[in-house]
Amino acid sequence: MKCADLDPNEVTIYALRHSNIVRQLLAHVPTRVVAINHDTSVAIIEKSYSRYISDHSDKVTREALLNTARPTPDNVVLLPREPRA
């Protein structure tokens, strides 16, 4: 706790573990990897953190959706055309 400059009377190792699990999940680290890193199981993580994960599910899902927006001139790169035969 001294290395992190935290008061052991205010912050517990368990709180650091909890916040680390949450940070890894929000960073899209696979749940299985998070479970291995914290010596727990996917089932326990899903049971313990599902209510927190669902708060962020919209943002995570949107990142994986197909972008159907029409291109705008500032993000379109014209490819050179080959001469027609």
Distance bins in CASP14 RR format, pairs under 12 A and 6 or more apart:
PFRMAT RR
TARGET T0000
AUTHOR 0000-0000-0000
RMODE 2
METHOD distances of the structure
MODEL  1
1 7 1 0 0 1 0 0 0 0 0 0 0
1 8 1 0 1 0 0 0 0 0 0 0 0
1 9 0 0 0 0 1 0 0 0 0 0 0
1 10 0 0 0 0 1 0 0 0 0 0 0
1 11 1 0 0 1 0 0 0 0 0 0 0
1 12 0 0 0 0 1 0 0 0 0 0 0
1 13 1 0 0 1 0 0 0 0 0 0 0
1 15 0 0 0 0 0 1 0 0 0 0 0
1 16 0 0 0 0 1 0 0 0 0 0 0
2 8 0 0 0 0 1 0 0 0 0 0 0
2 11 0 0 0 0 0 1 0 0 0 0 0
3 16 0 0 0 0 0 1 0 0 0 0 0
4 10 0 0 0 0 0 1 0 0 0 0 0
4 11 0 0 0 0 1 0 0 0 0 0 0
4 13 0 0 0 0 0 1 0 0 0 0 0
4 15 0 0 0 0 0 1 0 0 0 0 0
4 16 1 0 0 1 0 0 0 0 0 0 0
4 19 0 0 0 0 0 1 0 0 0 0 0
4 20 0 0 0 0 0 1 0 0 0 0 0
5 11 0 0 0 0 0 1 0 0 0 0 0
6 12 0 0 0 0 1 0 0 0 0 0 0
6 13 0 0 0 0 0 1 0 0 0 0 0
6 15 0 0 0 0 1 0 0 0 0 0 0
6 16 1 0 0 1 0 0 0 0 0 0 0
6 19 0 0 0 0 0 1 0 0 0 0 0
7 15 0 0 0 0 0 1 0 0 0 0 0
8 14 0 0 0 0 0 1 0 0 0 0 0
8 15 0 0 0 0 0 1 0 0 0 0 0
8 16 0 0 0 0 0 1 0 0 0 0 0
10 16 0 0 0 0 0 1 0 0 0 0 0
11 17 0 0 0 0 0 1 0 0 0 0 0
11 18 0 0 0 0 0 1 0 0 0 0 0
11 19 0 0 0 0 1 0 0 0 0 0 0
12 18 0 0 0 0 1 0 0 0 0 0 0
12 19 0 0 0 0 0 1 0 0 0 0 0
13 19 0 0 0 0 0 1 0 0 0 0 0
13 20 0 0 0 0 0 1 0 0 0 0 0
13 38 0 0 0 0 0 1 0 0 0 0 0
14 20 0 0 0 0 0 1 0 0 0 0 0
14 21 0 0 0 0 0 1 0 0 0 0 0
14 38 0 0 0 0 0 1 0 0 0 0 0
14 48 0 0 0 0 0 1 0 0 0 0 0
15 21 0 0 0 0 0 1 0 0 0 0 0
15 22 0 0 0 0 0 1 0 0 0 0 0
16 22 0 0 0 0 0 1 0 0 0 0 0
16 23 0 0 0 0 0 1 0 0 0 0 0
16 38 0 0 0 0 0 1 0 0 0 0 0
17 23 0 0 0 0 0 1 0 0 0 0 0
17 24 0 0 0 0 0 1 0 0 0 0 0
17 34 0 0 0 0 0 1 0 0 0 0 0
17 37 0 0 0 0 1 0 0 0 0 0 0
17 38 1 0 0 1 0 0 0 0 0 0 0
17 39 0 0 0 0 1 0 0 0 0 0 0
17 40 0 0 0 0 1 0 0 0 0 0 0
17 45 0 0 0 0 0 1 0 0 0 0 0
17 48 0 0 0 0 0 1 0 0 0 0 0
17 49 0 0 0 0 0 1 0 0 0 0 0
18 24 0 0 0 0 0 1 0 0 0 0 0
18 25 0 0 0 0 0 1 0 0 0 0 0
18 34 0 0 0 0 0 1 0 0 0 0 0
18 38 0 0 0 0 1 0 0 0 0 0 0
18 40 0 0 0 0 0 1 0 0 0 0 0
18 45 0 0 0 0 0 1 0 0 0 0 0
18 48 0 0 0 0 1 0 0 0 0 0 0
18 49 0 0 0 0 1 0 0 0 0 0 0
18 52 0 0 0 0 1 0 0 0 0 0 0
19 25 0 0 0 0 0 1 0 0 0 0 0
19 26 0 0 0 0 0 1 0 0 0 0 0
19 38 0 0 0 0 0 1 0 0 0 0 0
19 49 0 0 0 0 0 1 0 0 0 0 0
19 52 0 0 0 0 0 1 0 0 0 0 0
20 26 0 0 0 0 0 1 0 0 0 0 0
20 27 0 0 0 0 0 1 0 0 0 0 0
20 29 0 0 0 0 0 1 0 0 0 0 0
20 34 0 0 0 0 1 0 0 0 0 0 0
20 37 0 0 0 0 1 0 0 0 0 0 0
20 38 1 0 0 1 0 0 0 0 0 0 0
20 40 0 0 0 0 0 1 0 0 0 0 0
20 45 0 0 0 0 0 1 0 0 0 0 0
20 49 0 0 0 0 0 1 0 0 0 0 0
21 27 0 0 0 0 0 1 0 0 0 0 0
21 29 0 0 0 0 1 0 0 0 0 0 0
21 31 0 0 0 0 1 0 0 0 0 0 0
21 33 0 0 0 0 0 1 0 0 0 0 0
21 34 1 0 1 0 0 0 0 0 0 0 0
21 35 0 0 0 0 1 0 0 0 0 0 0
21 36 0 0 0 0 0 1 0 0 0 0 0
21 37 0 0 0 0 1 0 0 0 0 0 0
21 38 1 0 1 0 0 0 0 0 0 0 0
21 39 0 0 0 0 0 1 0 0 0 0 0
21 40 0 0 0 0 1 0 0 0 0 0 0
21 42 0 0 0 0 0 1 0 0 0 0 0
21 44 0 0 0 0 0 1 0 0 0 0 0
21 45 1 0 0 1 0 0 0 0 0 0 0
21 46 0 0 0 0 0 1 0 0 0 0 0
21 48 0 0 0 0 1 0 0 0 0 0 0
21 49 1 0 0 1 0 0 0 0 0 0 0
21 52 0 0 0 0 1 0 0 0 0 0 0
21 53 0 0 0 0 0 1 0 0 0 0 0
22 29 0 0 0 0 0 1 0 0 0 0 0
22 34 0 0 0 0 1 0 0 0 0 0 0
22 38 0 0 0 0 0 1 0 0 0 0 0
22 45 0 0 0 0 0 1 0 0 0 0 0
22 48 0 0 0 0 0 1 0 0 0 0 0
22 49 1 0 0 1 0 0 0 0 0 0 0
22 51 0 0 0 0 0 1 0 0 0 0 0
22 52 1 0 0 1 0 0 0 0 0 0 0
22 53 0 0 0 0 1 0 0 0 0 0 0
22 55 0 0 0 0 0 1 0 0 0 0 0
22 56 0 0 0 0 1 0 0 0 0 0 0
23 29 0 0 0 0 1 0 0 0 0 0 0
23 34 0 0 0 0 1 0 0 0 0 0 0
23 37 0 0 0 0 0 1 0 0 0 0 0
23 38 0 0 0 0 0 1 0 0 0 0 0
23 49 0 0 0 0 0 1 0 0 0 0 0
23 52 0 0 0 0 0 1 0 0 0 0 0
23 56 0 0 0 0 0 1 0 0 0 0 0
24 30 0 0 0 0 1 0 0 0 0 0 0
24 31 0 0 0 0 1 0 0 0 0 0 0
24 32 0 0 0 0 0 1 0 0 0 0 0
24 33 1 0 0 1 0 0 0 0 0 0 0
24 34 1 0 1 0 0 0 0 0 0 0 0
24 35 0 0 0 0 1 0 0 0 0 0 0
24 36 0 0 0 0 0 1 0 0 0 0 0
24 37 1 0 0 1 0 0 0 0 0 0 0
24 38 0 0 0 0 1 0 0 0 0 0 0
24 40 0 0 0 0 0 1 0 0 0 0 0
24 45 0 0 0 0 1 0 0 0 0 0 0
24 49 0 0 0 0 0 1 0 0 0 0 0
24 53 0 0 0 0 0 1 0 0 0 0 0
25 31 1 0 0 1 0 0 0 0 0 0 0
25 32 0 0 0 0 0 1 0 0 0 0 0
25 33 0 0 0 0 0 1 0 0 0 0 0
25 34 1 0 0 1 0 0 0 0 0 0 0
25 35 0 0 0 0 0 1 0 0 0 0 0
25 37 0 0 0 0 0 1 0 0 0 0 0
25 38 0 0 0 0 0 1 0 0 0 0 0
25 42 0 0 0 0 0 1 0 0 0 0 0
25 45 1 0 0 1 0 0 0 0 0 0 0
25 46 0 0 0 0 0 1 0 0 0 0 0
25 48 0 0 0 0 0 1 0 0 0 0 0
25 49 1 0 0 1 0 0 0 0 0 0 0
25 50 0 0 0 0 0 1 0 0 0 0 0
25 52 0 0 0 0 1 0 0 0 0 0 0
25 53 1 0 0 1 0 0 0 0 0 0 0
25 54 0 0 0 0 0 1 0 0 0 0 0
25 55 0 0 0 0 0 1 0 0 0 0 0
25 56 0 0 0 0 1 0 0 0 0 0 0
25 57 0 0 0 0 0 1 0 0 0 0 0
25 60 0 0 0 0 1 0 0 0 0 0 0
26 34 0 0 0 0 0 1 0 0 0 0 0
26 49 0 0 0 0 0 1 0 0 0 0 0
26 52 0 0 0 0 1 0 0 0 0 0 0
26 53 0 0 0 0 1 0 0 0 0 0 0
26 55 0 0 0 0 1 0 0 0 0 0 0
26 56 1 0 0 1 0 0 0 0 0 0 0
26 57 0 0 0 0 0 1 0 0 0 0 0
26 59 0 0 0 0 1 0 0 0 0 0 0
26 60 0 0 0 0 1 0 0 0 0 0 0
26 63 0 0 0 0 0 1 0 0 0 0 0
27 33 0 0 0 0 0 1 0 0 0 0 0
27 34 0 0 0 0 1 0 0 0 0 0 0
27 56 0 0 0 0 0 1 0 0 0 0 0
27 60 0 0 0 0 0 1 0 0 0 0 0
28 34 0 0 0 0 0 1 0 0 0 0 0
28 53 0 0 0 0 0 1 0 0 0 0 0
28 56 0 0 0 0 0 1 0 0 0 0 0
28 59 0 0 0 0 0 1 0 0 0 0 0
28 60 1 0 0 1 0 0 0 0 0 0 0
28 61 0 0 0 0 0 1 0 0 0 0 0
28 63 0 0 0 0 1 0 0 0 0 0 0
28 64 0 0 0 0 1 0 0 0 0 0 0
29 35 0 0 0 0 0 1 0 0 0 0 0
29 36 0 0 0 0 0 1 0 0 0 0 0
29 37 0 0 0 0 1 0 0 0 0 0 0
29 38 0 0 0 0 0 1 0 0 0 0 0
29 45 0 0 0 0 0 1 0 0 0 0 0
30 36 0 0 0 0 1 0 0 0 0 0 0
30 37 0 0 0 0 0 1 0 0 0 0 0
30 42 0 0 0 0 1 0 0 0 0 0 0
30 45 0 0 0 0 0 1 0 0 0 0 0
31 37 0 0 0 0 0 1 0 0 0 0 0
31 38 0 0 0 0 0 1 0 0 0 0 0
31 40 0 0 0 0 0 1 0 0 0 0 0
31 41 0 0 0 0 1 0 0 0 0 0 0
31 42 1 0 1 0 0 0 0 0 0 0 0
31 43 0 0 0 0 1 0 0 0 0 0 0
31 44 0 0 0 0 0 1 0 0 0 0 0
31 45 1 0 1 0 0 0 0 0 0 0 0
31 46 1 0 0 1 0 0 0 0 0 0 0
31 47 0 0 0 0 0 1 0 0 0 0 0
31 48 0 0 0 0 0 1 0 0 0 0 0
31 49 0 0 0 0 1 0 0 0 0 0 0
31 50 0 0 0 0 0 1 0 0 0 0 0
31 53 0 0 0 0 1 0 0 0 0 0 0
32 38 0 0 0 0 0 1 0 0 0 0 0
32 40 0 0 0 0 0 1 0 0 0 0 0
32 41 0 0 0 0 1 0 0 0 0 0 0
32 42 1 0 1 0 0 0 0 0 0 0 0
32 43 0 0 0 0 0 1 0 0 0 0 0
32 45 0 0 0 0 1 0 0 0 0 0 0
32 46 0 0 0 0 0 1 0 0 0 0 0
33 40 0 0 0 0 0 1 0 0 0 0 0
33 42 0 0 0 0 1 0 0 0 0 0 0
33 45 0 0 0 0 0 1 0 0 0 0 0
34 40 0 0 0 0 1 0 0 0 0 0 0
34 41 0 0 0 0 0 1 0 0 0 0 0
34 42 0 0 0 0 1 0 0 0 0 0 0
34 44 0 0 0 0 0 1 0 0 0 0 0
34 45 1 0 0 1 0 0 0 0 0 0 0
34 46 0 0 0 0 0 1 0 0 0 0 0
34 48 0 0 0 0 0 1 0 0 0 0 0
34 49 0 0 0 0 1 0 0 0 0 0 0
34 53 0 0 0 0 0 1 0 0 0 0 0
35 41 1 0 1 0 0 0 0 0 0 0 0
35 42 1 0 1 0 0 0 0 0 0 0 0
35 43 0 0 0 0 1 0 0 0 0 0 0
35 44 1 0 0 1 0 0 0 0 0 0 0
35 45 1 0 1 0 0 0 0 0 0 0 0
35 46 0 0 0 0 1 0 0 0 0 0 0
35 47 0 0 0 0 0 1 0 0 0 0 0
35 48 0 0 0 0 0 1 0 0 0 0 0
35 49 0 0 0 0 0 1 0 0 0 0 0
36 42 0 0 0 0 1 0 0 0 0 0 0
36 45 0 0 0 0 0 1 0 0 0 0 0
37 45 0 0 0 0 0 1 0 0 0 0 0
38 44 0 0 0 0 1 0 0 0 0 0 0
38 45 1 0 0 1 0 0 0 0 0 0 0
38 48 0 0 0 0 0 1 0 0 0 0 0
38 49 0 0 0 0 0 1 0 0 0 0 0
39 45 0 0 0 0 0 1 0 0 0 0 0
40 46 0 0 0 0 0 1 0 0 0 0 0
40 47 0 0 0 0 0 1 0 0 0 0 0
40 48 0 0 0 0 1 0 0 0 0 0 0
40 49 0 0 0 0 0 1 0 0 0 0 0
41 47 0 0 0 0 1 0 0 0 0 0 0
41 48 0 0 0 0 0 1 0 0 0 0 0
42 48 0 0 0 0 0 1 0 0 0 0 0
42 49 0 0 0 0 0 1 0 0 0 0 0
42 50 0 0 0 0 0 1 0 0 0 0 0
43 49 0 0 0 0 0 1 0 0 0 0 0
43 50 0 0 0 0 0 1 0 0 0 0 0
44 50 0 0 0 0 0 1 0 0 0 0 0
45 52 0 0 0 0 0 1 0 0 0 0 0
45 53 0 0 0 0 1 0 0 0 0 0 0
46 52 0 0 0 0 0 1 0 0 0 0 0
46 53 0 0 0 0 1 0 0 0 0 0 0
46 54 0 0 0 0 0 1 0 0 0 0 0
47 53 0 0 0 0 0 1 0 0 0 0 0
49 55 0 0 0 0 0 1 0 0 0 0 0
49 56 0 0 0 0 0 1 0 0 0 0 0
49 57 0 0 0 0 0 1 0 0 0 0 0
50 56 0 0 0 0 0 1 0 0 0 0 0
50 57 0 0 0 0 1 0 0 0 0 0 0
51 57 0 0 0 0 0 1 0 0 0 0 0
53 59 0 0 0 0 0 1 0 0 0 0 0
53 60 0 0 0 0 1 0 0 0 0 0 0
53 61 0 0 0 0 0 1 0 0 0 0 0
54 60 0 0 0 0 0 1 0 0 0 0 0
54 61 0 0 0 0 0 1 0 0 0 0 0
56 62 0 0 0 0 0 1 0 0 0 0 0
56 63 0 0 0 0 0 1 0 0 0 0 0
57 63 0 0 0 0 0 1 0 0 0 0 0
57 64 0 0 0 0 0 1 0 0 0 0 0
58 64 0 0 0 0 0 1 0 0 0 0 0
58 65 0 0 0 0 0 1 0 0 0 0 0
59 65 0 0 0 0 0 1 0 0 0 0 0
67 75 0 0 0 0 0 1 0 0 0 0 0
69 75 0 0 0 0 1 0 0 0 0 0 0
69 76 0 0 0 0 0 1 0 0 0 0 0
70 76 0 0 0 0 1 0 0 0 0 0 0
71 77 0 0 0 0 1 0 0 0 0 0 0
71 78 0 0 0 0 0 1 0 0 0 0 0
END
